[in-house]
């Protein structure tokens, strides 16, 4: 008796299954940079918490971050990252420094650690390499602990670049006063804790 032969479809072993595309860190940054250049980021730029303020005594751009003006509950952190990239990308092609003012900031201004980790991870090597100093003015116990933990376990490459400064005057050794543009409440607070002598104008010796 003849037996019917059933055709069995065999898989084509010669054609490998397509692999899922994995975005590299470089590709992710380039994608974010394109978004940063094309999207409307006025809701972040209008806050005025991040901007360039002159140069230091070595001619390096100084980027200012005002902690009190960074409202975590009211800001889109995705757009904040895009604005950070838009502002810094042309600056970090060479040496630069950052001055973070924690003056009168509260827990409402503390960014979540997960966001800080994302920012550090997504920013390419040139950001870390060309950052020559990170000044924290009016630090608190929170900023010191967070900075220690972050630079110890997440960003050891910048640990030696972080400097805690108790007053604005200490910045004047690295940049001239007229190059430093900060809100009035920063200098007013500084005068209450450090005294008026911190803001004597520079004089030229002849």
DRENDO-1510 file (C-alpha; in Angstrom, 1 decimal, always signed):
<recs>
REC; n; res; u; v; w
REC; 1; UNK; +0.0; +0.0; +0.0 .
REC; 2; UNK; +1.4; +3.3; -1.0 .
REC; 3; UNK; +1.8; +5.8; +1.8 .
REC; 4; UNK; +1.2; +9.5; +1.3 .
REC; 5; UNK; +4.3; +11.6; +1.8 .
REC; 6; UNK; +3.7; +14.9; +3.8 .
REC; 7; UNK; +5.8; +17.8; +2.7 .
REC; 8; UNK; +7.6; +19.4; +5.7 .
REC; 9; UNK; +8.8; +22.9; +5.3 .
REC; 10; UNK; +12.3; +23.1; +6.7 .
REC; 11; UNK; +13.7; +26.4; +7.9 .
REC; 12; UNK; +16.3; +28.1; +5.7 .
REC; 13; UNK; +19.4; +27.7; +7.7 .
REC; 14; UNK; +21.4; +29.8; +5.3 .
REC; 15; UNK; +19.6; +33.0; +6.1 .
REC; 16; UNK; +20.2; +34.1; +9.7 .
REC; 17; UNK; +17.4; +35.7; +11.6 .
REC; 18; UNK; +17.7; +39.5; +11.7 .
REC; 19; UNK; +19.3; +40.9; +14.9 .
REC; 20; UNK; +17.6; +43.7; +16.7 .
REC; 21; UNK; +19.3; +47.0; +16.1 .
REC; 22; UNK; +21.1; +48.3; +19.2 .
REC; 23; UNK; +21.7; +52.0; +19.3 .
REC; 24; UNK; +25.3; +52.9; +20.3 .
REC; 25; UNK; +26.0; +55.7; +22.8 .
REC; 26; UNK; +27.4; +57.8; +19.9 .
REC; 27; UNK; +24.3; +57.2; +17.8 .
REC; 28; UNK; +22.1; +58.1; +20.8 .
REC; 29; UNK; +24.0; +61.4; +21.4 .
REC; 30; UNK; +23.8; +62.3; +17.7 .
REC; 31; UNK; +20.0; +61.7; +17.8 .
REC; 32; UNK; +19.6; +63.8; +20.9 .
REC; 33; UNK; +21.8; +66.5; +19.3 .
REC; 34; UNK; +19.5; +66.6; +16.2 .
REC; 35; UNK; +16.5; +67.0; +18.5 .
REC; 36; UNK; +18.2; +69.7; +20.5 .
REC; 37; UNK; +18.8; +71.7; +17.4 .
REC; 38; UNK; +15.3; +71.3; +16.0 .
REC; 39; UNK; +12.9; +71.3; +19.0 .
REC; 40; UNK; +11.5; +74.3; +20.8 .
REC; 41; UNK; +13.3; +74.4; +24.2 .
REC; 42; UNK; +12.2; +77.9; +25.2 .
REC; 43; UNK; +10.5; +76.5; +28.4 .
REC; 44; UNK; +13.9; +75.5; +29.7 .
REC; 45; UNK; +16.0; +78.3; +28.3 .
REC; 46; UNK; +13.5; +80.8; +29.7 .
REC; 47; UNK; +14.1; +79.7; +33.2 .
REC; 48; UNK; +17.7; +81.0; +33.0 .
REC; 49; UNK; +19.3; +78.3; +35.2 .
REC; 50; UNK; +22.0; +77.4; +32.7 .
REC; 51; UNK; +24.1; +79.8; +30.6 .
REC; 52; UNK; +27.6; +80.8; +29.6 .
REC; 53; UNK; +29.1; +83.7; +31.5 .
REC; 54; UNK; +32.3; +85.0; +30.1 .
REC; 55; UNK; +35.7; +83.2; +30.4 .
REC; 56; UNK; +38.1; +82.5; +33.1 .
REC; 57; UNK; +41.6; +83.9; +33.4 .
REC; 58; UNK; +42.9; +81.3; +31.0 .
REC; 59; UNK; +40.3; +82.2; +28.3 .
REC; 60; UNK; +38.2; +79.1; +28.9 .
REC; 61; UNK; +34.3; +79.5; +28.7 .
REC; 62; UNK; +32.6; +79.4; +32.0 .
REC; 63; UNK; +29.2; +77.7; +32.2 .
REC; 64; UNK; +26.9; +78.8; +35.0 .
REC; 65; UNK; +24.2; +76.6; +36.6 .
REC; 66; UNK; +21.9; +78.2; +39.2 .
REC; 67; UNK; +20.5; +75.5; +41.4 .
REC; 68; UNK; +17.6; +77.5; +42.9 .
REC; 69; UNK; +16.2; +78.2; +39.4 .
REC; 70; UNK; +16.0; +74.5; +38.5 .
REC; 71; UNK; +12.4; +73.5; +39.5 .
REC; 72; UNK; +12.3; +69.7; +39.3 .
REC; 73; UNK; +8.5; +69.4; +39.6 .
REC; 74; UNK; +7.8; +72.0; +36.9 .
REC; 75; UNK; +10.4; +71.1; +34.3 .
REC; 76; UNK; +10.5; +68.5; +31.6 .
REC; 77; UNK; +13.8; +66.7; +32.3 .
REC; 78; UNK; +14.0; +65.3; +28.8 .
REC; 79; UNK; +13.9; +68.9; +27.4 .
REC; 80; UNK; +16.4; +69.9; +30.1 .
REC; 81; UNK; +18.8; +67.3; +28.8 .
REC; 82; UNK; +18.3; +68.5; +25.2 .
REC; 83; UNK; +18.9; +72.1; +26.3 .
REC; 84; UNK; +22.1; +71.1; +28.1 .
REC; 85; UNK; +23.3; +69.4; +24.9 .
REC; 86; UNK; +22.4; +72.4; +22.7 .
REC; 87; UNK; +24.2; +74.8; +24.9 .
REC; 88; UNK; +27.3; +72.8; +25.7 .
REC; 89; UNK; +28.0; +70.9; +22.4 .
REC; 90; UNK; +29.8; +73.8; +20.8 .
REC; 91; UNK; +31.6; +74.8; +24.0 .
REC; 92; UNK; +33.0; +71.4; +24.9 .
REC; 93; UNK; +35.0; +71.1; +21.7 .
REC; 94; UNK; +37.7; +72.9; +23.8 .
REC; 95; UNK; +38.6; +73.4; +27.5 .
REC; 96; UNK; +35.8; +74.8; +29.7 .
REC; 97; UNK; +34.8; +75.1; +33.3 .
REC; 98; UNK; +31.4; +74.9; +35.2 .
REC; 99; UNK; +30.4; +76.9; +38.2 .
REC; 100; UNK; +27.3; +75.5; +40.0 .
REC; 101; UNK; +25.7; +77.8; +42.5 .
REC; 102; UNK; +23.8; +75.9; +45.2 .
REC; 103; UNK; +22.8; +79.2; +46.8 .
REC; 104; UNK; +19.4; +78.9; +48.6 .
REC; 105; UNK; +18.5; +75.8; +46.7 .
REC; 106; UNK; +16.2; +73.3; +48.4 .
REC; 107; UNK; +15.1; +69.7; +47.9 .
REC; 108; UNK; +12.7; +71.0; +45.3 .
REC; 109; UNK; +15.7; +71.8; +43.1 .
REC; 110; UNK; +17.6; +68.5; +43.6 .
REC; 111; UNK; +17.6; +66.5; +40.4 .
REC; 112; UNK; +16.9; +62.8; +40.8 .
REC; 113; UNK; +20.0; +60.6; +40.8 .
REC; 114; UNK; +18.6; +58.5; +37.9 .
REC; 115; UNK; +18.6; +61.7; +35.7 .
REC; 116; UNK; +22.1; +62.6; +36.7 .
REC; 117; UNK; +23.2; +59.2; +35.8 .
REC; 118; UNK; +21.5; +59.4; +32.4 .
REC; 119; UNK; +23.1; +62.7; +31.7 .
REC; 120; UNK; +26.6; +61.5; +32.5 .
REC; 121; UNK; +26.1; +58.3; +30.5 .
REC; 122; UNK; +24.8; +59.9; +27.4 .
REC; 123; UNK; +27.4; +62.7; +27.2 .
REC; 124; UNK; +30.4; +61.7; +25.1 .
REC; 125; UNK; +34.0; +61.6; +26.3 .
REC; 126; UNK; +34.8; +65.2; +25.1 .
REC; 127; UNK; +32.5; +66.5; +27.9 .
REC; 128; UNK; +34.6; +64.8; +30.6 .
REC; 129; UNK; +38.0; +65.3; +29.0 .
REC; 130; UNK; +37.7; +69.0; +28.3 .
REC; 131; UNK; +36.0; +69.9; +31.6 .
REC; 132; UNK; +38.9; +71.4; +33.5 .
REC; 133; UNK; +37.1; +72.4; +36.7 .
REC; 134; UNK; +33.7; +72.0; +38.4 .
REC; 135; UNK; +33.1; +74.6; +41.1 .
REC; 136; UNK; +30.3; +74.2; +43.6 .
REC; 137; UNK; +29.6; +77.6; +45.3 .
REC; 138; UNK; +27.8; +77.6; +48.6 .
REC; 139; UNK; +27.8; +73.8; +49.0 .
REC; 140; UNK; +25.7; +72.0; +51.6 .
REC; 141; UNK; +26.0; +68.7; +53.3 .
REC; 142; UNK; +23.7; +67.3; +50.5 .
REC; 143; UNK; +25.8; +68.5; +47.7 .
REC; 144; UNK; +29.0; +67.3; +49.3 .
REC; 145; UNK; +27.6; +63.8; +49.9 .
REC; 146; UNK; +26.0; +63.6; +46.5 .
REC; 147; UNK; +29.2; +64.8; +44.8 .
REC; 148; UNK; +31.4; +62.3; +46.7 .
REC; 149; UNK; +29.1; +59.4; +45.9 .
REC; 150; UNK; +28.7; +60.3; +42.3 .
REC; 151; UNK; +32.4; +61.0; +41.6 .
REC; 152; UNK; +33.5; +57.9; +43.5 .
REC; 153; UNK; +31.2; +55.3; +42.0 .
REC; 154; UNK; +29.9; +56.9; +38.7 .
REC; 155; UNK; +32.4; +59.5; +37.5 .
REC; 156; UNK; +35.8; +59.0; +39.0 .
REC; 157; UNK; +37.4; +60.7; +36.0 .
REC; 158; UNK; +36.1; +64.1; +37.2 .
REC; 159; UNK; +36.6; +63.6; +40.9 .
REC; 160; UNK; +39.8; +65.7; +41.1 .
REC; 161; UNK; +38.1; +68.5; +39.1 .
REC; 162; UNK; +35.4; +69.2; +41.6 .
REC; 163; UNK; +36.0; +72.1; +44.1 .
REC; 164; UNK; +33.7; +73.2; +46.9 .
REC; 165; UNK; +33.9; +77.0; +47.4 .
REC; 166; UNK; +32.3; +78.6; +50.5 .
REC; 167; UNK; +31.9; +82.0; +48.7 .
REC; 168; UNK; +31.8; +83.8; +45.4 .
REC; 169; UNK; +35.1; +85.5; +46.1 .
REC; 170; UNK; +37.0; +82.3; +45.7 .
REC; 171; UNK; +36.0; +82.2; +42.0 .
REC; 172; UNK; +37.9; +85.5; +41.5 .
REC; 173; UNK; +41.2; +83.7; +41.6 .
REC; 174; UNK; +40.3; +81.9; +38.4 .
REC; 175; UNK; +38.1; +84.5; +36.7 .
REC; 176; UNK; +37.7; +88.2; +36.9 .
REC; 177; UNK; +34.6; +89.6; +38.6 .
REC; 178; UNK; +33.3; +91.4; +35.4 .
REC; 179; UNK; +33.3; +88.0; +33.7 .
REC; 180; UNK; +30.9; +86.5; +36.3 .
REC; 181; UNK; +27.2; +87.2; +35.7 .
REC; 182; UNK; +25.1; +85.7; +38.5 .
REC; 183; UNK; +21.6; +86.7; +39.9 .
REC; 184; UNK; +21.5; +89.4; +42.6 .
REC; 185; UNK; +20.3; +86.9; +45.3 .
REC; 186; UNK; +23.6; +85.0; +45.0 .
REC; 187; UNK; +25.7; +88.0; +45.8 .
REC; 188; UNK; +23.3; +89.3; +48.5 .
REC; 189; UNK; +23.3; +85.9; +50.2 .
REC; 190; UNK; +27.1; +85.8; +49.9 .
REC; 191; UNK; +27.4; +89.2; +51.6 .
REC; 192; UNK; +25.2; +88.1; +54.5 .
REC; 193; UNK; +27.5; +85.1; +55.3 .
REC; 194; UNK; +30.9; +86.3; +54.1 .
REC; 195; UNK; +30.8; +90.1; +54.5 .
REC; 196; UNK; +30.9; +93.1; +52.3 .
REC; 197; UNK; +34.7; +92.9; +51.7 .
REC; 198; UNK; +34.1; +90.0; +49.3 .
REC; 199; UNK; +32.7; +92.5; +46.7 .
REC; 200; UNK; +35.2; +95.3; +46.7 .
REC; 201; UNK; +35.9; +96.4; +43.1 .
REC; 202; UNK; +39.2; +95.6; +41.6 .
REC; 203; UNK; +41.7; +98.4; +41.4 .
REC; 204; UNK; +44.6; +98.8; +39.0 .
REC; 205; UNK; +47.9; +99.5; +40.6 .
REC; 206; UNK; +49.9; +102.1; +38.8 .
</recs>
